[in-house]
Amino acid sequence: MQVLLVEDDASYVALLAAEFEGSAIALHHADSLALGRRKLHERGFDAIILDLGLPDSSGVETVERMHDAAGGIPIVVLTSSGDEELSGLSMQHGAQDHLLKSDADANVLIRSLRHACERASFRRSLREGETRFRALVENSYDAITLLNERGRVIYDSRSVVRVMGYTPEERLGQSVTKSLHADDIPQIAERFAYCLDHPDEALRVEYRFLHKDGSWRWGEAVGVNRLADPAVHAVVVNHRDVTDRKVVETALRASEEQLRQAHKMEAVGRLAGGVAHDFNNVLTAIYGYTDLLLNQFPEGDRRRSDVQEIRRAAERAAGLTRQLLAFSRKQIMQPRVVDLNEIIGSIRTLLERLIGDEIGLEIESDPGLVRVTADAGQIEQVLMNLAANARDAMPDGGRLRIVMRNEQVMAMTIERAGLVSGTYAVVEVTDTGTGMPPHIRDHIFEPFYTTKELGKGTGLGLATVYGIVKQTGGGIFVESEEGQGTTFIVCLPQASDEGPTSSL
């Protein structure tokens, strides 16, 4: 052990040197505080024996000045004074021990130096551990918060600034529920109470919180009750901002739902197409036999009118099959490059008559609207069906607004699922009607699905619209909330340069 003895009494230095002869103590001497401080910089020492009566310093000031220079090296004070107050002050100002020269033989000094070194080593390890822990906490991605048993903040790591925007000083003493969304507070209170009753059990919770910038974010926290641990005496909470993850999860769920809906509609479309073709075969036989019967009955025969009723019923059934074929995208089309502005303009009078006087019609054209390749008659059918649907949603009157615009679509976007990248002509048809709850909105394009009374509708109107738009290469989307009206968004892809232009 390398020991620096700072002592100006040469005879006492010689006495100690003799007593340490043959021991594990290597003694190095300095006869003044200034020389002792210089020697500390020349080599490393394990401990310091310090006299408080030196030529250039005395009393507690000597301990203070040596402690400042020692840098953690343990100091054992050795004096001839038995002043207990001085002993206490020496310990307060950095000394590890205080011994009287008259009582301190070699064994006592060696034992005191060893204990001083052990205590210094322990304190040094403690400081290093605390430094590492603080560095870990302060630089952690998660914010770490300590709460007392009442749920108030008693400590925040600096990471809380990145997570919540607030500094630790701003949050000190605040309730953990202060920044939480009102709907999430009961859940958090319940979980905190459970945490208090179940020490050492890790609890995970998600919640919404108000960031300092005024935005609502999603948070995730894991809390553990360490109130019984004297070194912690707090509920330890690790929390982070998971808003980006929640947005991705929501988008993924929406995408999966869109994919499931698309697969379902595709399957229903195949079924509808097959049924329509089979039904057409039956209708062909009905047409043939009714025509034969009509040829057998002369004009004025009462039975002839009965057969004609049978034929008219078959014609109505044929109309239904055409709608089913439109939904299944197997209807014969006559596509041309058309301007939607012109199509809507040409049927404005029909739309006004269809919706009635109690509903106001607003049409907002776009002179720069891209042209699309479509069957003009089918597009008219789409608009008429959507207008009729809007009329039925506004029994007490309202406003129907048709807006046209261009939209750039990127593939794989949630809002326009199923569309490829490109420029689309968009027609938005918005009503101020009753709107739809989600359980109805999710089924409106399915054939024969209707909320109308028996005999008031076939449930094929929107299914037909869906089929026509899909057959044209576009997509149709709906935005609606109960009591907030409905918007149908029809997206049709921009036409290529080839193909004749329709004259309407």
C-alpha positions as CSV (number, residue, x, y, z in Angstrom):
1,M,0.0,0.0,0.0
2,Q,1.5,3.4,-1.1
3,V,0.9,5.9,1.7
4,L,1.7,9.6,1.8
5,L,2.5,10.9,5.2
6,V,2.1,14.7,5.5
7,E,3.9,15.5,8.8
8,D,6.4,18.3,9.8
9,D,7.7,16.5,13.0
10,A,10.8,14.7,11.7
11,S,11.2,12.5,14.9
12,Y,7.6,11.3,14.5
13,V,8.2,10.5,10.9
14,A,11.2,8.5,11.8
15,L,9.2,6.6,14.4
16,L,6.5,5.7,12.0
17,A,9.0,4.7,9.3
18,A,10.6,2.3,11.8
19,E,7.2,0.9,12.9
20,F,6.2,0.3,9.3
21,E,9.5,-1.5,8.5
22,G,8.8,-4.9,7.0
23,S,5.0,-4.2,6.6
24,A,2.9,-3.8,3.5
25,I,3.1,0.0,4.0
26,A,5.4,1.9,1.7
27,L,5.7,5.4,3.3
28,H,6.3,8.6,1.4
29,H,6.9,11.8,3.3
30,A,6.0,15.5,2.8
31,D,6.7,18.1,5.5
32,S,4.1,20.6,4.4
33,L,0.6,20.7,2.8
34,A,2.0,22.3,-0.4
35,L,4.6,19.6,-0.8
36,G,2.0,16.9,-0.1
37,R,-0.4,18.3,-2.7
38,R,2.4,18.4,-5.3
39,K,3.4,14.8,-4.5
40,L,-0.2,13.7,-5.1
41,H,0.3,14.8,-8.8
42,E,3.7,13.0,-9.1
43,R,2.4,9.5,-8.3
44,G,-0.6,7.5,-7.2
45,F,-1.2,6.8,-3.5
46,D,-3.6,4.4,-1.8
47,A,-4.0,6.5,1.3
48,I,-2.9,9.7,3.1
49,I,-1.9,10.2,6.7
50,L,-2.4,13.9,7.5
51,D,-1.3,16.0,10.5
52,L,-3.5,19.0,11.2
53,G,-0.7,21.2,12.5
54,L,1.5,22.0,9.5
55,P,3.7,25.0,8.8
56,D,1.5,26.2,6.0
57,S,-1.9,25.0,7.2
58,S,-3.7,24.0,10.4
59,G,-7.0,22.7,11.7
60,V,-10.0,21.7,9.5
61,E,-8.8,23.9,6.7
62,T,-6.0,21.4,6.2
63,V,-8.4,18.5,5.7
64,E,-10.5,20.6,3.3
65,R,-7.5,21.6,1.1
66,M,-6.0,18.1,1.1
67,H,-9.4,16.5,0.3
68,D,-9.8,18.8,-2.7
69,A,-6.5,17.6,-4.1
70,A,-6.8,14.0,-3.1
71,G,-9.5,13.2,-5.7
72,G,-11.1,10.4,-3.7
73,I,-7.9,9.0,-2.0
74,P,-8.9,8.2,1.7
75,I,-7.4,10.5,4.4
76,V,-6.6,9.5,7.9
77,V,-6.1,12.4,10.3
78,L,-3.4,11.9,12.9
79,T,-3.0,14.6,15.5
80,S,-1.8,15.1,19.1
81,S,-5.1,16.9,20.0
82,G,-7.9,15.0,21.6
83,D,-10.5,17.7,20.7
84,E,-13.7,15.8,19.8
85,E,-15.2,18.7,18.0
86,L,-12.2,18.9,15.8
87,S,-12.5,15.1,15.2
88,G,-16.1,15.5,14.1
89,L,-15.3,18.4,11.8
90,S,-12.5,16.5,10.2
91,M,-14.8,13.6,9.4
92,Q,-17.4,16.0,8.0
93,H,-14.8,17.6,5.6
94,G,-13.5,14.4,4.0
95,A,-11.4,12.4,6.5
96,Q,-12.1,8.7,6.8
97,D,-10.7,8.5,10.4
98,H,-9.2,10.7,13.2
99,L,-6.5,9.2,15.4
100,L,-4.4,10.5,18.3
101,K,-0.7,10.1,17.9
102,S,-0.4,8.7,21.4
103,D,-2.8,5.9,20.6
104,A,-1.8,5.1,17.0
105,D,0.9,2.4,16.9
106,A,1.7,0.6,13.7
107,N,-1.1,-2.0,14.1
108,V,-3.8,0.7,14.7
109,L,-2.6,2.7,11.8
110,I,-2.5,-0.2,9.4
111,R,-6.0,-1.3,10.5
112,S,-7.3,2.3,10.1
113,L,-5.7,2.7,6.7
114,R,-7.1,-0.7,5.5
115,H,-10.6,0.3,6.6
116,A,-10.3,3.7,5.1
117,C,-9.3,2.2,1.8
118,E,-12.2,-0.3,1.9
119,R,-14.7,2.5,2.7
120,A,-13.2,4.7,-0.1
121,S,-13.4,1.8,-2.6
122,F,-17.0,1.1,-1.6
123,R,-17.9,4.8,-2.0
124,R,-16.1,4.9,-5.3
125,S,-18.0,1.9,-6.6
126,L,-21.2,3.4,-5.3
127,R,-20.5,6.6,-7.2
128,E,-19.5,4.8,-10.4
129,G,-22.7,2.7,-10.2
130,E,-24.8,5.7,-9.6
131,T,-23.1,7.5,-12.5
132,R,-23.7,4.5,-14.8
133,F,-27.3,4.2,-13.7
134,R,-27.9,7.9,-14.2
135,A,-26.3,7.8,-17.6
136,L,-28.5,4.7,-18.5
137,V,-31.7,6.4,-17.2
138,E,-31.0,9.9,-18.7
139,N,-30.1,8.5,-22.1
140,S,-32.8,5.8,-22.3
141,Y,-35.2,5.8,-25.2
142,D,-38.0,5.4,-22.7
143,A,-38.9,8.1,-20.2
144,I,-38.6,6.8,-16.6
145,T,-40.9,8.3,-14.0
146,L,-41.1,7.6,-10.3
147,L,-44.5,8.1,-8.6
148,N,-45.4,8.2,-4.9
149,E,-48.3,6.2,-3.5
150,R,-50.7,9.0,-4.4
151,G,-49.7,8.8,-8.1
152,R,-47.7,12.1,-8.1
153,V,-44.5,12.5,-10.0
154,I,-41.4,12.6,-7.7
155,Y,-38.8,12.1,-10.5
156,D,-38.6,12.2,-14.3
157,S,-35.7,11.3,-16.5
158,R,-34.6,13.8,-19.1
159,S,-36.2,11.6,-21.8
160,V,-39.6,12.8,-20.7
161,V,-38.9,16.0,-22.7
162,R,-38.7,13.9,-25.9
163,V,-41.7,11.8,-25.0
164,M,-44.1,14.4,-23.6
165,G,-42.5,17.8,-24.4
166,Y,-42.4,18.8,-20.7
167,T,-39.3,19.1,-18.6
168,P,-38.9,17.1,-15.4
169,E,-39.2,20.4,-13.4
170,E,-42.5,21.2,-15.0
171,R,-44.0,17.8,-14.1
172,L,-42.6,17.5,-10.6
173,G,-45.4,17.0,-8.0
174,Q,-48.1,16.6,-10.7
175,S,-50.7,13.8,-10.8
176,V,-50.0,11.1,-13.3
177,T,-53.5,11.7,-14.7
178,K,-53.0,15.4,-15.5
179,S,-52.1,14.9,-19.2
180,L,-54.2,11.9,-19.8
181,H,-57.3,11.7,-22.1
182,A,-60.5,11.9,-19.9
183,D,-61.7,8.6,-21.4
184,D,-58.5,6.8,-20.3
185,I,-58.3,8.1,-16.7
186,P,-60.6,5.5,-15.1
187,Q,-58.6,2.7,-16.7
188,I,-55.3,4.2,-15.4
189,A,-56.7,4.8,-11.9
190,E,-57.8,1.2,-11.8
191,R,-54.5,-0.2,-13.0
192,F,-52.6,2.1,-10.5
193,A,-54.7,0.8,-7.6
194,Y,-54.0,-2.8,-8.7
195,C,-50.3,-1.9,-8.9
196,L,-50.3,-0.7,-5.3
197,D,-51.9,-3.9,-4.2
198,H,-49.5,-6.1,-6.2
199,P,-45.8,-5.1,-5.5
200,D,-43.2,-6.3,-7.9
201,E,-45.8,-7.3,-10.6
202,A,-45.1,-5.5,-13.9
203,L,-48.3,-4.0,-15.5
204,R,-48.6,-2.8,-19.0
205,V,-51.1,-0.2,-20.2
206,E,-51.8,1.9,-23.3
207,Y,-53.4,5.4,-23.1
208,R,-53.7,8.7,-24.8
209,F,-51.9,11.8,-23.5
210,L,-51.7,15.5,-24.4
211,H,-48.2,16.5,-25.6
212,K,-47.0,19.9,-24.7
213,D,-47.4,21.0,-28.4
214,G,-51.1,20.4,-28.0
215,S,-51.4,17.2,-30.0
216,W,-52.9,14.0,-28.6
217,R,-50.5,11.1,-28.7
218,W,-50.6,7.4,-27.9
219,G,-48.4,6.2,-25.0
220,E,-47.4,2.8,-23.6
221,A,-46.2,2.3,-20.1
222,V,-45.0,-0.5,-17.9
223,G,-45.2,0.1,-14.1
224,V,-43.8,-1.8,-11.1
225,N,-44.5,-1.1,-7.5
226,R,-41.2,-0.7,-5.7
227,L,-42.6,1.3,-2.7
228,A,-41.3,-1.3,-0.3
229,D,-37.7,-1.1,-1.5
230,P,-36.0,1.5,0.7
231,A,-33.6,2.4,-2.1
232,V,-36.4,3.2,-4.5
233,H,-39.6,3.8,-2.5
234,A,-41.7,4.6,-5.6
235,V,-43.8,3.1,-8.3
236,V,-41.3,2.9,-11.3
237,V,-42.9,3.6,-14.7
238,N,-41.2,3.2,-18.1
239,H,-43.2,5.0,-20.8
240,R,-42.8,5.9,-24.4
241,D,-44.7,7.5,-27.3
242,V,-46.1,4.8,-29.6
243,T,-48.2,7.0,-31.8
244,D,-46.4,6.0,-35.0
245,R,-46.9,2.3,-34.2
246,K,-50.6,2.9,-33.5
247,V,-51.0,4.7,-36.8
248,V,-49.4,1.8,-38.7
249,E,-51.5,-0.8,-36.8
250,T,-54.7,1.1,-37.6
251,A,-53.7,1.4,-41.2
252,L,-52.9,-2.3,-41.4
253,R,-56.2,-3.2,-39.9
254,A,-58.0,-0.9,-42.3
255,S,-56.0,-2.5,-45.2
256,E,-56.9,-6.0,-44.1
257,E,-60.5,-5.1,-43.8
258,Q,-60.5,-3.5,-47.3
259,L,-58.9,-6.7,-48.6
260,R,-61.4,-8.9,-46.9
261,Q,-64.2,-6.7,-48.3
262,A,-62.8,-6.9,-51.8
263,H,-62.5,-10.7,-51.7
264,K,-66.0,-10.9,-50.4
265,M,-67.4,-8.7,-53.1
266,E,-65.4,-10.6,-55.7
267,A,-66.9,-13.9,-54.5
268,V,-70.4,-12.4,-54.4
269,G,-69.9,-11.0,-57.9
270,R,-69.0,-14.4,-59.3
271,L,-72.0,-15.9,-57.7
272,A,-74.3,-13.1,-59.0
273,G,-72.9,-13.5,-62.5
274,G,-73.5,-17.2,-62.5
275,V,-77.0,-16.9,-61.1
276,A,-77.8,-14.2,-63.8
277,H,-76.7,-16.4,-66.6
278,D,-78.6,-19.4,-65.4
279,F,-81.7,-17.2,-64.8
280,N,-81.4,-15.8,-68.3
281,N,-81.5,-19.4,-69.7
282,V,-84.8,-19.9,-67.8
283,L,-86.1,-16.6,-69.1
284,T,-85.3,-17.5,-72.6
285,A,-87.5,-20.5,-72.3
286,I,-90.3,-18.4,-70.8
287,Y,-90.0,-15.9,-73.6
288,G,-90.2,-18.7,-76.2
289,Y,-93.2,-20.4,-74.8
290,T,-95.1,-17.1,-74.1
291,D,-94.5,-16.1,-77.8
292,L,-95.8,-19.4,-78.9
293,L,-98.9,-19.0,-76.7
294,L,-99.5,-15.5,-78.0
295,N,-99.5,-16.7,-81.6
296,Q,-102.2,-19.3,-80.6
297,F,-104.6,-16.7,-79.2
298,P,-106.3,-14.2,-81.5
299,E,-106.7,-10.6,-80.6
300,G,-109.4,-10.0,-78.1
301,D,-109.0,-13.5,-76.5
302,R,-109.1,-13.0,-72.7
303,R,-106.3,-15.5,-72.3
304,R,-104.0,-13.4,-74.5
305,S,-103.7,-10.6,-71.9
306,D,-102.8,-13.2,-69.2
307,V,-99.9,-14.5,-71.3
308,Q,-98.8,-10.9,-72.0
309,E,-98.7,-10.3,-68.2
310,I,-96.4,-13.4,-68.0
311,R,-94.1,-11.9,-70.6
312,R,-94.0,-8.5,-68.8
313,A,-93.0,-10.2,-65.6
314,A,-90.2,-12.0,-67.5
315,E,-89.1,-8.6,-68.8
316,R,-88.9,-7.3,-65.2
317,A,-86.9,-10.3,-64.2
318,A,-84.6,-9.7,-67.1
319,G,-84.0,-6.2,-65.8
320,L,-82.9,-7.7,-62.5
321,T,-80.5,-10.0,-64.3
322,R,-79.0,-7.0,-66.1
323,Q,-78.4,-5.4,-62.8
324,L,-76.8,-8.5,-61.5
325,L,-74.5,-8.7,-64.5
326,A,-73.6,-5.1,-64.0
327,F,-72.6,-5.9,-60.4
328,S,-70.6,-8.9,-61.5
329,R,-68.9,-6.8,-64.2
330,K,-70.1,-9.0,-67.1
331,Q,-72.4,-6.5,-68.7
332,I,-71.6,-5.6,-72.3
333,M,-70.1,-2.1,-72.4
334,Q,-69.6,0.4,-75.2
335,P,-66.7,2.4,-73.8
336,R,-65.6,5.7,-75.2
337,V,-63.4,8.6,-74.0
338,V,-65.9,10.8,-72.2
339,D,-65.9,14.1,-70.3
340,L,-67.8,13.7,-67.0
341,N,-68.6,17.4,-67.0
342,E,-70.6,16.9,-70.1
343,I,-72.3,13.7,-68.9
344,I,-73.5,15.3,-65.7
345,G,-74.5,18.5,-67.5
346,S,-76.6,16.5,-69.9
347,I,-78.6,14.8,-67.1
348,R,-78.9,17.7,-64.7
349,T,-82.6,18.2,-65.6
350,L,-83.3,14.5,-65.0
351,L,-81.5,14.6,-61.7
352,E,-83.6,17.6,-60.6
353,R,-86.8,15.8,-61.5
354,L,-85.6,12.6,-59.7
355,I,-84.8,14.2,-56.4
356,G,-87.8,16.6,-56.3
357,D,-88.3,20.2,-55.4
358,E,-87.5,19.8,-51.7
359,I,-83.9,18.9,-52.3
360,G,-81.5,21.5,-53.6
361,L,-79.0,20.4,-56.3
362,E,-75.5,21.9,-56.5
363,I,-73.1,20.8,-59.2
364,E,-69.5,22.0,-59.2
365,S,-67.7,21.2,-62.4
366,D,-64.0,21.2,-63.0
367,P,-62.9,22.6,-66.5
368,G,-59.6,20.8,-66.1
369,L,-61.2,17.4,-65.3
370,V,-59.3,14.6,-67.0
371,R,-61.4,12.5,-69.5
372,V,-62.1,8.8,-68.8
373,T,-62.8,5.7,-70.9
374,A,-66.3,4.6,-70.0
375,D,-69.8,3.7,-71.2
376,A,-71.6,7.0,-71.0
377,G,-75.0,5.3,-70.5
378,Q,-73.6,3.3,-67.6
379,I,-72.1,6.4,-66.0
380,E,-75.5,8.1,-66.3
381,Q,-76.9,5.1,-64.5
382,V,-74.4,5.4,-61.7
383,L,-75.2,9.1,-61.1
384,M,-79.0,8.5,-61.3
385,N,-78.7,5.6,-58.8
386,L,-76.6,7.6,-56.4
387,A,-79.0,10.6,-56.7
388,A,-82.0,8.3,-56.0
389,N,-80.2,6.8,-53.0
390,A,-79.5,10.4,-51.7
391,R,-83.1,11.3,-52.2
392,D,-84.3,8.4,-50.1
393,A,-81.9,9.4,-47.3
394,M,-83.5,12.9,-47.2
395,P,-87.2,12.4,-46.8
396,D,-87.7,15.8,-45.3
397,G,-85.6,17.6,-47.9
398,G,-82.0,18.7,-47.9
399,R,-79.1,19.4,-50.3
400,L,-77.4,17.2,-52.9
401,R,-74.0,18.3,-53.9
402,I,-72.0,16.9,-56.8
403,V,-68.3,17.9,-57.0
404,M,-65.9,16.9,-59.7
405,R,-62.1,17.1,-59.4
406,N,-58.8,15.4,-60.3
407,E,-56.9,13.3,-57.8
408,Q,-53.5,11.7,-57.9
409,V,-53.6,8.3,-56.4
410,M,-50.6,6.3,-55.1
411,A,-50.9,2.6,-55.1
412,M,-51.4,0.9,-51.7
413,T,-52.9,3.9,-50.0
414,I,-55.6,3.1,-47.4
415,E,-58.0,5.8,-48.5
416,R,-58.0,4.5,-52.1
417,A,-57.5,0.8,-51.6
418,G,-57.6,-1.3,-54.7
419,L,-56.6,1.5,-57.1
420,V,-53.4,1.6,-59.1
421,S,-51.2,4.7,-59.2
422,G,-52.3,7.4,-61.6
423,T,-54.6,10.3,-62.2
424,Y,-58.3,9.8,-61.6
425,A,-61.4,11.9,-62.3
426,V,-63.3,12.0,-59.1
427,V,-67.1,12.6,-58.6
428,E,-68.2,13.2,-55.1
429,V,-71.9,12.9,-54.4
430,T,-72.8,14.3,-51.0
431,D,-76.2,14.4,-49.3
432,T,-77.3,16.0,-46.0
433,G,-79.4,13.0,-45.1
434,T,-79.6,10.5,-42.3
435,G,-76.2,8.9,-42.8
436,M,-75.3,5.3,-42.0
437,P,-73.9,3.5,-39.0
438,P,-70.9,1.2,-39.6
439,H,-72.9,-2.1,-39.6
440,I,-75.0,-0.8,-42.6
441,R,-72.1,1.0,-44.3
442,D,-70.1,-2.2,-44.6
443,H,-72.8,-4.0,-46.6
444,I,-74.4,-1.4,-48.9
445,F,-72.7,-2.6,-52.1
446,E,-73.8,-6.2,-51.6
447,P,-76.6,-7.4,-53.9
448,F,-80.1,-7.6,-52.4
449,Y,-79.0,-5.8,-49.2
450,T,-81.5,-3.1,-48.4
451,T,-82.8,-1.2,-45.4
452,K,-85.9,-0.2,-47.2
453,E,-89.4,-1.6,-46.5
454,L,-90.5,-4.7,-48.3
455,G,-91.5,-3.7,-51.9
456,K,-89.7,-0.4,-51.7
457,G,-86.4,-1.6,-53.3
458,T,-84.6,-4.6,-54.7
459,G,-81.2,-3.9,-53.0
460,L,-79.5,-3.9,-56.4
461,G,-79.1,-0.1,-57.0
462,L,-75.7,0.4,-55.2
463,A,-74.6,-3.1,-56.2
464,T,-75.1,-2.1,-59.9
465,V,-73.1,1.1,-59.3
466,Y,-70.3,-0.9,-57.7
467,G,-70.1,-3.3,-60.6
468,I,-70.2,-0.5,-63.3
469,V,-67.4,1.5,-61.6
470,K,-65.3,-1.6,-61.1
471,Q,-65.8,-2.7,-64.7
472,T,-64.6,0.8,-65.8
473,G,-61.3,0.2,-63.8
474,G,-62.1,2.6,-61.0
475,G,-63.3,2.4,-57.4
476,I,-66.1,3.7,-55.3
477,F,-65.8,4.6,-51.6
478,V,-68.3,5.8,-49.0
479,E,-67.9,8.2,-46.1
480,S,-70.9,8.4,-43.7
481,E,-71.8,8.8,-40.1
482,E,-75.2,8.4,-38.6
483,G,-77.0,11.7,-38.6
484,Q,-74.1,13.4,-40.6
485,G,-75.0,12.7,-44.2
486,T,-73.2,10.5,-46.7
487,T,-70.6,11.0,-49.4
488,F,-70.0,8.6,-52.3
489,I,-66.6,9.0,-54.0
490,V,-66.4,7.6,-57.5
491,C,-62.8,7.4,-58.9
492,L,-62.4,6.7,-62.6
493,P,-58.9,6.4,-64.2
494,Q,-57.7,8.9,-66.8
495,A,-58.2,7.8,-70.4
496,S,-55.3,7.0,-72.6
497,D,-54.8,9.1,-75.8
498,E,-56.3,6.4,-78.0
499,G,-60.0,5.9,-78.7
500,P,-62.8,8.0,-80.0
501,T,-64.4,10.7,-78.0
502,S,-68.1,10.4,-77.2
503,S,-70.5,13.0,-78.5
504,L,-73.3,13.5,-76.0
